[in-house]
Amino acid sequence: MTAPAPTQLLPALAEAEPVPTLASFGPPRLLAGLDEIPRMDRVAHLSRHGSLPQLTPQELVALAEDIDLRGRGGAGFPFARKLTAVIDGMKRADGKGAVVVNGSEGEPSCLKDTAMLLQAPHLVLDGALLAADALGAQEVALGVTRTDVLSSVQRAIDERGPVRPTLRVTLLTERFVTGEGSAMTNGLGGGPGLPSGRKIRSSERGLNGVPTLLSNTETYAQLAVAARLGALGYRTAGLPTEPGTLLLTVAGSRVVEVPYGVSLARVLALCGMDQGQGVLIGGYHGTFISPADALTANLSKESLAEYNAVLGAGAVLPIPYDTCPAGETVRVAQWMAAESAGQCGPCVLGLPALADQLDRAVRGGGEAALEAVQTRMRAVEKRGACSHPDGTSRFVASALRSFPEEFERHAKGFGCGRPVTGALPVTGNPPLAVTAPAPAPARPAAPPQERLLIDWTLCRGHGLCADVVPGVVKLGADGYPQSASMPLPARMRRRAQLAVRRCPALAMRVQDGN
């Protein structure tokens, strides 16, 4: 394909929900054709991209390996390893399997997957069906959280007519945690769209209990492009170590397609922006980088690793000069606290406490308030049923490191005189009420020593365990145990069993040693 000059491909539309502005700053792969038509139906899609080839499981794995395709939803897990794990899982499950497209974007700073499903849904369906056909999966399910996206995807499914395997799209609750893997498969399976809190891979047991290939919208679109171009054609864009293009959401409103390795400063400049007071990379579980670093950083894993940053879900959020970074951080922390799934204490209590302490510090709470923020961050780390508490704590910690003078001035009561403009966008969702019981935890592999385990999805912070097993269970500032897994000395085993029986929430158990 020939690369056009950088151009805006779709004007922003004034609708109830934000519609991203699209642009391409490199070889057009995912956005190809959208300069001619704002949404590509089935006919326009085939005219532009051509028919989809068929690949064997081995060919699909080889293609993913050759282009080093990684998940574009945040974790960046190698897609070839996911495929291999699902192939192995389906062998053990008598050939039963499913493919899931995670079209949830619960974070207001991300719109790239929404853009794909609104404007180029057939490219996403191609990738999902390509994988399902190679694996022999019986179903392809898409989970989305916007009504306009639901309508676009359903229209694309109807345009294809009857296909095998079956295609379906489901509207799920628009929450930040809906995009977590187990929450997505739970919701698509008809259950509550909440994280399970269990360390079970979807490749082993996912949608309706069968091995499931689960990845996000852009990942499947990239797969569909790579299948048509081949590994060598795909590698004509990007870096030798990181080939291809990627989608970014810039400033929460503009979606751009760029080749790996392009400079962050160039992307911002082409979007009519600069680095401002710093740039948040990777969204609300991401990392701030300084204005100086933003001038030298390239958009690649290797370059961003120098600044302890990752692309994550592809959100790039410059902090303009006219907004208060401390106030922006408080606003996001409060929103993240409200987005809790409501099923584990460190999240449902710990995150609001963290946001409250941060707000108190920024409102002139003094050094003591800033120290309390650090305490609250430590209290939630590595204790949640999913990664939400860790990610929120990481975001706050990064802001404190990146804007130390701002937070210090606010804590001392001086402030900065700037308003909070909403450069870091949030929405106004109320806290989620949990009506379904939490699932029982899976039994992990036994470690060498007996351990006393806490299931965060059940624990309600009664604190009785600390009295029954002193020295083993220690409570944090929020009244919950500091750890979910504690070494259990042999002399305390009987008391631990007593604590297990007395726990009102049935959240404790003893794990045997080898």
VENKA-V87088 format. One record per residue. N is the residue number from 0. RES is the residue in one letter. PSI is psi in radians with two decimals (* if undefined). BURIAL is b if it has 9 or more other ideal C-beta (glycine too) atoms within 8 Angstrom, else e. Layout:
# VENKA-V87088
N/RES/PSI/BURIAL  N/RES/PSI/BURIAL
This chain:
# VENKA-V87088
0/M/2.56/e  1/T/2.55/e  2/A/2.08/e  3/P/2.91/e  4/A/2.64/e  5/P/2.29/e  6/T/2.65/e  7/Q/2.23/e  8/L/-0.36/b  9/L/2.14/b  10/P/2.55/e  11/A/2.48/e  12/L/2.51/e  13/A/1.78/e  14/E/3.08/e  15/A/-0.62/e  16/E/2.56/e  17/P/2.34/e  18/V/2.19/b  19/P/2.61/b  20/T/2.31/b  21/L/2.54/b  22/A/2.71/b  23/S/2.21/b  24/F/0.47/b  25/G/-2.79/b  26/P/2.08/b  27/P/2.00/b  28/R/-1.13/b  29/L/-0.59/b  30/L/0.13/b  31/A/2.28/b  32/G/-0.28/b  33/L/-0.07/b  34/D/-0.26/b  35/E/-0.51/e  36/I/2.35/e  37/P/-0.49/e  38/R/2.29/e  39/M/1.96/b  40/D/-3.05/b  41/R/-0.74/b  42/V/-0.85/e  43/A/-0.65/b  44/H/-0.85/b  45/L/-0.61/b  46/S/-0.63/e  47/R/-0.78/b  48/H/-0.35/b  49/G/3.10/e  50/S/2.82/e  51/L/2.27/b  52/P/2.87/e  53/Q/2.40/e  54/L/2.55/b  55/T/2.89/e  56/P/-0.73/b  57/Q/-0.68/e  58/E/-0.65/b  59/L/-0.77/b  60/V/-0.75/b  61/A/-0.72/e  62/L/-0.83/b  63/A/-0.66/b  64/E/-0.75/b  65/D/-0.56/e  66/I/0.07/b  67/D/0.87/b  68/L/2.25/b  69/R/2.69/b  70/G/2.41/b  71/R/0.33/b  72/G/-0.12/b  73/G/-0.88/b  74/A/-0.47/e  75/G/0.59/b  76/F/2.43/e  77/P/2.18/b  78/F/-0.60/b  79/A/-0.66/b  80/R/-0.63/e  81/K/-0.82/b  82/L/-0.82/b  83/T/-0.73/b  84/A/-0.69/b  85/V/-0.70/b  86/I/-0.80/b  87/D/-0.72/b  88/G/-0.68/b  89/M/-0.54/b  90/K/-0.70/e  91/R/-0.32/e  92/A/0.48/b  93/D/0.65/e  94/G/0.04/e  95/K/2.40/e  96/G/2.90/b  97/A/2.83/b  98/V/2.29/b  99/V/2.30/b  100/V/2.05/b  101/N/1.69/b  102/G/0.34/b  103/S/2.28/b  104/E/1.43/b  105/G/-0.17/b  106/E/2.18/b  107/P/-0.31/e  108/S/-0.08/b  109/C/2.26/b  110/L/0.04/b  111/K/-0.73/b  112/D/-0.61/b  113/T/-0.74/b  114/A/-0.78/b  115/M/-0.79/b  116/L/-0.44/b  117/L/-0.70/b  118/Q/-0.51/b  119/A/0.97/b  120/P/-0.53/b  121/H/-0.49/b  122/L/-0.66/b  123/V/-0.79/b  124/L/-0.64/b  125/D/-0.86/b  126/G/-0.73/b  127/A/-0.75/b  128/L/-0.61/b  129/L/-0.81/b  130/A/-0.75/b  131/A/-0.70/b  132/D/-0.74/b  133/A/-0.69/b  134/L/-0.44/b  135/G/0.47/b  136/A/2.64/b  137/Q/-0.26/b  138/E/2.56/b  139/V/2.11/b  140/A/2.37/b  141/L/2.30/b  142/G/2.16/b  143/V/2.91/b  144/T/0.09/b  145/R/2.45/b  146/T/-0.60/e  147/D/-0.59/b  148/V/-0.73/b  149/L/-0.80/b  150/S/-0.73/e  151/S/-0.78/b  152/V/-0.71/b  153/Q/-0.65/b  154/R/-0.73/b  155/A/-0.68/b  156/I/-0.75/b  157/D/-0.62/e  158/E/-0.42/b  159/R/-0.38/b  160/G/-2.96/e  161/P/2.27/e  162/V/2.78/e  163/R/2.24/e  164/P/2.97/b  165/T/2.59/e  166/L/2.37/b  167/R/2.67/b  168/V/2.46/b  169/T/2.37/b  170/L/2.10/e  171/L/2.93/b  172/T/2.35/e  173/E/1.62/b  174/R/2.74/b  175/F/-0.72/b  176/V/-0.08/b  177/T/-0.52/b  178/G/-0.17/b  179/E/2.47/b  180/G/-0.92/b  181/S/-0.55/b  182/A/-0.69/b  183/M/-0.86/b  184/T/-0.61/b  185/N/-0.80/b  186/G/-0.74/b  187/L/-0.45/b  188/G/0.04/e  189/G/-0.02/e  190/G/-3.02/e  191/P/2.39/e  192/G/1.10/b  193/L/2.61/b  194/P/2.46/b  195/S/-0.42/b  196/G/0.07/b  197/R/2.51/e  198/K/1.15/e  199/I/2.16/b  200/R/2.50/e  201/S/-0.43/b  202/S/-0.32/b  203/E/-0.81/b  204/R/1.87/b  205/G/-2.01/b  206/L/2.15/b  207/N/0.49/e  208/G/0.09/e  209/V/2.75/b  210/P/2.33/b  211/T/2.31/b  212/L/1.95/b  213/L/2.13/b  214/S/3.03/b  215/N/3.03/b  216/T/-0.94/b  217/E/-0.59/b  218/T/-0.80/b  219/Y/-0.62/b  220/A/-0.74/b  221/Q/-0.69/b  222/L/-0.72/b  223/A/-0.68/b  224/V/-0.79/b  225/A/-0.63/b  226/A/-0.60/b  227/R/-0.70/b  228/L/-0.46/b  229/G/2.85/e  230/A/-0.75/b  231/L/-0.74/e  232/G/-0.66/e  233/Y/-0.62/b  234/R/-0.01/b  235/T/-0.23/e  236/A/2.68/b  237/G/-2.72/b  238/L/2.73/b  239/P/-0.64/e  240/T/-0.33/e  241/E/1.41/b  242/P/2.82/b  243/G/-2.98/b  244/T/2.97/b  245/L/2.74/b  246/L/2.42/b  247/L/2.55/b  248/T/2.01/b  249/V/2.20/b  250/A/0.43/b  251/G/0.14/b  252/S/-0.43/b  253/R/2.19/b  254/V/2.19/b  255/V/2.61/b  256/E/2.16/b  257/V/2.70/b  258/P/2.58/b  259/Y/2.45/b  260/G/-0.16/b  261/V/2.62/b  262/S/2.49/b  263/L/-0.70/b  264/A/-0.67/b  265/R/-0.72/b  266/V/-0.81/b  267/L/-0.73/b  268/A/-0.74/b  269/L/-0.35/b  270/C/0.08/b  271/G/0.51/e  272/M/3.01/b  273/D/-3.04/e  274/Q/-0.24/b  275/G/-2.36/b  276/Q/-0.02/e  277/G/2.96/b  278/V/2.25/b  279/L/2.10/b  280/I/2.27/b  281/G/0.09/b  282/G/-2.77/b  283/Y/0.04/b  284/H/0.36/b  285/G/-2.69/b  286/T/2.41/b  287/F/2.42/b  288/I/2.63/b  289/S/2.85/e  290/P/-0.69/b  291/A/-0.75/e  292/D/-0.60/b  293/A/-0.42/b  294/L/-0.41/b  295/T/-0.24/e  296/A/2.45/b  297/N/2.74/b  298/L/1.41/b  299/S/2.76/b  300/K/-0.77/b  301/E/-0.78/e  302/S/-0.80/b  303/L/-0.45/b  304/A/-0.49/b  305/E/-0.40/e  306/Y/0.28/b  307/N/0.64/e  308/A/2.71/b  309/V/2.71/b  310/L/-0.49/b  311/G/-2.20/b  312/A/0.23/b  313/G/0.39/b  314/A/2.28/b  315/V/2.00/b  316/L/1.67/b  317/P/2.51/b  318/I/1.84/b  319/P/2.83/b  320/Y/-0.40/e  321/D/0.16/e  322/T/2.79/b  323/C/1.96/b  324/P/-0.56/b  325/A/-0.76/b  326/G/-0.65/b  327/E/-0.72/b  328/T/-0.76/b  329/V/-0.78/b  330/R/-0.77/b  331/V/-0.72/b  332/A/-0.69/b  333/Q/-0.70/b  334/W/-0.75/b  335/M/-0.66/b  336/A/-0.70/b  337/A/-0.33/b  338/E/0.12/b  339/S/2.52/b  340/A/-0.24/b  341/G/0.41/b  342/Q/0.08/b  343/C/2.45/b  344/G/-0.83/b  345/P/-0.38/b  346/C/-0.88/b  347/V/-0.45/b  348/L/-0.69/b  349/G/-0.74/b  350/L/-0.74/b  351/P/-0.65/b  352/A/-0.70/b  353/L/-0.81/b  354/A/-0.68/b  355/D/-0.75/e  356/Q/-0.66/b  357/L/-0.75/b  358/D/-0.74/b  359/R/-0.73/b  360/A/-0.78/b  361/V/-0.42/b  362/R/0.21/e  363/G/0.50/b  364/G/-0.12/b  365/G/-3.14/b  366/E/-0.61/e  367/A/-0.66/e  368/A/-0.69/b  369/L/-0.68/b  370/E/-0.64/e  371/A/-0.57/b  372/V/-0.78/b  373/Q/-0.72/e  374/T/-0.75/b  375/R/-0.62/b  376/M/-0.79/b  377/R/-0.55/e  378/A/-0.43/b  379/V/-0.25/b  380/E/2.33/b  381/K/0.55/e  382/R/0.05/b  383/G/2.88/b  384/A/-0.27/b  385/C/-2.96/b  386/S/0.03/e  387/H/-0.82/b  388/P/-0.73/b  389/D/-0.78/b  390/G/-0.70/b  391/T/-0.76/b  392/S/-0.71/b  393/R/-0.70/b  394/F/-0.84/b  395/V/-0.75/b  396/A/-0.71/b  397/S/-0.71/b  398/A/-0.73/b  399/L/-0.67/b  400/R/-0.61/e  401/S/-0.50/b  402/F/0.94/b  403/P/-0.69/e  404/E/-0.63/e  405/E/-0.87/b  406/F/-0.63/b  407/E/-0.77/b  408/R/-0.74/b  409/H/-0.73/b  410/A/-0.57/b  411/K/0.00/e  412/G/0.11/e  413/F/-0.62/e  414/G/-2.94/e  415/C/-0.16/b  416/G/0.01/e  417/R/2.57/e  418/P/2.99/e  419/V/1.90/b  420/T/-0.16/e  421/G/0.52/b  422/A/-0.52/b  423/L/1.73/b  424/P/2.53/e  425/V/2.92/b  426/T/3.06/e  427/G/0.77/e  428/N/2.41/e  429/P/2.83/e  430/P/2.60/e  431/L/2.27/b  432/A/2.21/e  433/V/2.12/b  434/T/-0.37/e  435/A/2.50/e  436/P/2.59/e  437/A/2.47/b  438/P/2.72/e  439/A/2.56/e  440/P/2.59/b  441/A/2.63/e  442/R/1.98/e  443/P/2.98/e  444/A/2.43/e  445/A/2.28/e  446/P/3.01/e  447/P/-0.58/e  448/Q/2.58/e  449/E/2.54/b  450/R/2.63/b  451/L/2.12/b  452/L/2.53/b  453/I/2.30/b  454/D/1.90/b  455/W/-0.42/b  456/T/-0.25/b  457/L/-0.56/b  458/C/2.35/b  459/R/0.22/e  460/G/0.59/b  461/H/-0.55/e  462/G/0.03/e  463/L/-0.56/b  464/C/-0.61/b  465/A/-0.52/b  466/D/-0.61/e  467/V/-0.61/b  468/V/1.16/b  469/P/2.49/e  470/G/-0.43/e  471/V/-0.91/b  472/V/2.14/b  473/K/2.33/b  474/L/2.54/b  475/G/-3.06/b  476/A/-0.40/e  477/D/0.06/b  478/G/0.01/e  479/Y/2.70/b  480/P/2.51/b  481/Q/-0.42/e  482/S/2.68/b  483/A/-0.17/b  484/S/2.00/e  485/M/2.31/b  486/P/2.39/e  487/L/1.83/b  488/P/2.57/e  489/A/-0.64/e  490/R/-0.31/e  491/M/0.11/b  492/R/-0.74/b  493/R/-0.71/e  494/R/-0.60/b  495/A/-0.71/b  496/Q/-0.61/b  497/L/-0.71/b  498/A/-0.66/b  499/V/-0.77/b  500/R/-0.57/e  501/R/-0.23/b  502/C/2.01/b  503/P/-0.51/e  504/A/-0.02/e  505/L/0.71/e  506/A/0.03/b  507/M/2.66/b  508/R/2.77/e  509/V/2.23/b  510/Q/2.20/b  511/D/2.63/e  512/G/2.98/b  513/N/*/e
